[in-house]
Amino acid sequence: MTRHRNPSPGGLAVHPDMLQAVAESLPAARPVGPAGRGTVLVGYRAVEELARFATDPRWSVHVPGHPDEVRHAIGRAVRRGERAYVHLSGESNTEARCLAEGFELVRDGFDGVVLAVGTALDPVLRATAGLDLAVLYAATLRPFDEVGLRTAVLAADHADVVLVEPGPPGLSARHVAETLVHVPHRLLPLGGADGLDEDVLARAVRDFLR
């Protein structure tokens, strides 16, 4: 069963490609096993719902940053019979990534690690251009790729982590802390409730670095 929620607060314009990807992926998705075992909920700019589902371990949580990632997340969730929440932002990254399991290393670096979630990736790449930072991309928050994050942090010279999400700051901070519980580290959580200013990001990251 799939449901679509579209609060669109304040009458903000929707991103047609992201919503079109939802419409295109649903007819093509076929459940495996008994009908009705899985549930996929799709929210558009529903930041409060994202925060709620992110704290519920019974659900997988996907935050795709590109229409192709939307199709992939919904199709995979339906085929697996997952209880999945898919959060759509009001923007889209220029390139689809994370079509395999886990986080994707987009850029190498040794001064620290930036974990960019969903549509935060493009602003993060622009904001950190010229900095020696590893950039990880996450299109799925749960299950959280602990191995991917830990590997990137241990490969850096400094265990400094910047978490940038298209939602409330610190939404995934607990997962980062649990992943790095045995690694002394610093964490800077940033969020933008779908609107991320790269100049603000750049200043925050530069001020945070050692």
C-alpha positions as CSV (number, residue, x, y, z in Angstrom):
1,M,0.0,0.0,0.0
2,T,1.4,3.4,-0.9
3,R,0.1,6.8,0.3
4,H,1.1,10.2,-0.9
5,R,1.1,13.2,1.4
6,N,1.7,16.7,0.1
7,P,1.3,19.4,2.7
8,S,3.3,22.0,0.6
9,P,3.3,24.6,3.5
10,G,2.9,28.2,2.6
11,G,1.8,27.4,-1.0
12,L,5.4,26.7,-2.0
13,A,5.9,25.4,-5.6
14,V,6.4,21.7,-5.9
15,H,9.2,20.1,-7.9
16,P,7.5,18.4,-10.8
17,D,10.2,15.9,-11.6
18,M,10.3,14.6,-8.1
19,L,6.5,14.1,-8.0
20,Q,6.5,12.7,-11.5
21,A,9.0,10.1,-10.4
22,V,6.5,9.0,-7.6
23,A,3.7,8.7,-10.1
24,E,5.9,6.7,-12.6
25,S,7.4,4.3,-10.0
26,L,4.2,3.2,-8.4
27,P,2.6,1.3,-11.3
28,A,5.9,-0.4,-12.1
29,A,6.5,-1.5,-8.5
30,R,5.4,-5.0,-7.6
31,P,5.3,-6.4,-4.1
32,V,7.0,-9.7,-3.3
33,G,5.0,-12.1,-1.1
34,P,1.5,-11.7,0.3
35,A,-0.2,-8.4,-0.8
36,G,-0.3,-5.7,1.9
37,R,2.8,-6.8,3.8
38,G,4.5,-3.5,3.0
39,T,3.6,0.1,3.3
40,V,5.2,3.0,1.6
41,L,4.3,6.5,2.7
42,V,5.5,9.5,0.6
43,G,5.7,13.0,2.1
44,Y,6.4,16.2,0.2
45,R,8.2,18.8,2.3
46,A,6.6,17.2,5.3
47,V,9.5,17.9,7.7
48,E,7.6,17.1,10.9
49,E,6.7,13.7,9.5
50,L,10.3,13.1,8.5
51,A,11.3,13.8,12.1
52,R,8.7,11.5,13.4
53,F,9.5,8.6,11.2
54,A,13.2,9.1,11.7
55,T,12.7,8.1,15.4
56,D,10.6,5.1,14.7
57,P,12.7,1.9,14.3
58,R,9.9,0.0,12.6
59,W,10.2,2.1,9.4
60,S,13.0,2.5,6.9
61,V,13.5,6.1,6.0
62,H,14.6,7.3,2.5
63,V,15.5,10.9,1.6
64,P,16.2,10.7,-2.1
65,G,17.8,13.8,-3.7
66,H,17.0,13.1,-7.4
67,P,14.0,11.7,-9.3
68,D,15.9,8.5,-10.2
69,E,16.6,7.9,-6.6
70,V,12.9,8.4,-5.8
71,R,12.0,5.6,-8.3
72,H,14.7,3.4,-6.9
73,A,13.7,3.9,-3.3
74,I,10.0,3.3,-3.9
75,G,10.5,0.3,-6.2
76,R,13.0,-1.4,-3.7
77,A,10.7,-0.8,-0.7
78,V,7.7,-2.2,-2.5
79,R,9.6,-5.3,-3.8
80,R,10.9,-6.0,-0.3
81,G,7.6,-5.4,1.4
82,E,9.1,-2.7,3.7
83,R,7.4,-0.3,5.9
84,A,9.1,2.7,4.3
85,Y,8.8,6.5,4.5
86,V,10.1,8.4,1.5
87,H,10.7,12.2,2.1
88,L,10.7,14.4,-1.0
89,S,12.3,17.8,-0.8
90,G,11.4,20.9,-2.8
91,E,14.7,20.7,-4.8
92,S,16.7,18.1,-6.7
93,N,20.4,17.4,-7.1
94,T,21.8,17.5,-10.6
95,E,22.9,13.9,-10.5
96,A,21.5,10.6,-9.2
97,R,23.6,8.8,-6.7
98,C,23.3,6.1,-4.0
99,L,21.5,3.6,-6.2
100,A,23.3,0.8,-4.3
101,E,23.2,0.1,-0.6
102,G,24.8,2.4,1.9
103,F,26.4,5.9,1.7
104,E,28.4,7.0,-1.4
105,L,31.7,8.7,-1.1
106,V,31.4,11.6,-3.5
107,R,34.7,13.4,-2.8
108,D,37.8,12.4,-0.9
109,G,39.3,14.6,1.8
110,F,41.3,14.4,5.0
111,D,40.3,17.4,7.2
112,G,37.0,15.9,8.2
113,V,33.8,14.4,6.8
114,V,30.6,16.0,5.6
115,L,27.6,13.7,5.5
116,A,25.1,15.3,3.1
117,V,21.6,13.9,3.1
118,G,19.2,14.0,0.1
119,T,19.0,17.4,-1.6
120,A,21.7,18.8,0.7
121,L,24.4,17.3,-1.5
122,D,24.6,20.0,-4.2
123,P,24.7,22.9,-1.8
124,V,27.3,21.0,0.3
125,L,29.5,20.4,-2.7
126,R,29.4,24.1,-3.6
127,A,29.9,25.3,-0.1
128,T,32.9,23.1,0.6
129,A,34.6,23.5,-2.8
130,G,38.4,24.0,-2.2
131,L,38.3,22.4,1.2
132,D,40.0,19.1,2.0
133,L,36.9,17.4,3.2
134,A,35.5,14.0,2.4
135,V,31.9,14.2,1.3
136,L,29.5,11.3,1.9
137,Y,26.1,11.2,0.4
138,A,23.1,9.5,2.0
139,A,19.8,8.9,0.3
140,T,18.7,6.5,3.1
141,L,18.7,7.4,6.8
142,R,17.4,4.1,8.1
143,P,19.0,1.6,7.9
144,F,22.0,3.9,8.7
145,D,25.2,3.0,7.0
146,E,27.4,2.8,10.1
147,V,30.3,1.1,8.2
148,G,30.4,3.7,5.5
149,L,30.5,6.6,8.0
150,R,33.0,5.0,10.3
151,T,35.3,4.1,7.4
152,A,35.3,7.7,6.1
153,V,35.9,9.2,9.5
154,L,38.8,6.8,10.4
155,A,40.4,7.6,7.0
156,A,40.5,11.3,7.7
157,D,43.2,13.1,9.7
158,H,40.6,14.7,12.0
159,A,37.4,13.0,13.3
160,D,35.3,16.1,12.6
161,V,31.9,15.4,11.2
162,V,29.5,17.9,9.6
163,L,25.9,16.5,9.2
164,V,23.8,18.4,6.7
165,E,20.1,17.4,6.3
166,P,17.1,18.9,4.5
167,G,15.2,19.0,7.8
168,P,15.7,19.9,11.5
169,P,19.4,20.2,12.5
170,G,20.6,17.0,14.3
171,L,17.9,14.7,12.9
172,S,20.4,11.9,12.5
173,A,22.9,13.1,15.1
174,R,22.0,10.2,17.4
175,H,23.0,7.7,14.7
176,V,26.3,9.5,14.1
177,A,27.0,9.4,17.8
178,E,26.2,5.7,18.1
179,T,28.3,4.9,15.1
180,L,31.3,6.8,16.5
181,V,30.8,5.9,20.1
182,H,34.4,4.6,20.4
183,V,35.9,7.3,18.2
184,P,36.6,10.7,19.8
185,H,35.0,13.1,17.4
186,R,33.3,16.5,17.0
187,L,29.9,16.9,15.3
188,L,28.3,19.9,13.7
189,P,24.6,19.2,12.8
190,L,23.1,21.5,10.2
191,G,19.7,21.5,8.6
192,G,17.5,23.7,6.5
193,A,14.0,22.2,6.3
194,D,14.5,21.8,2.6
195,G,16.1,25.2,2.0
196,L,19.9,25.2,2.3
197,D,21.9,28.4,1.7
198,E,25.4,27.4,0.5
199,D,26.9,30.7,1.9
200,V,25.6,29.9,5.3
201,L,26.9,26.4,5.0
202,A,30.3,27.6,3.9
203,R,30.7,29.9,6.9
204,A,29.4,27.3,9.4
205,V,31.8,24.6,8.1
206,R,34.8,26.9,8.0
207,D,34.1,28.1,11.5
208,F,33.9,24.5,12.7
209,L,37.1,23.2,11.2
210,R,40.2,23.1,13.4
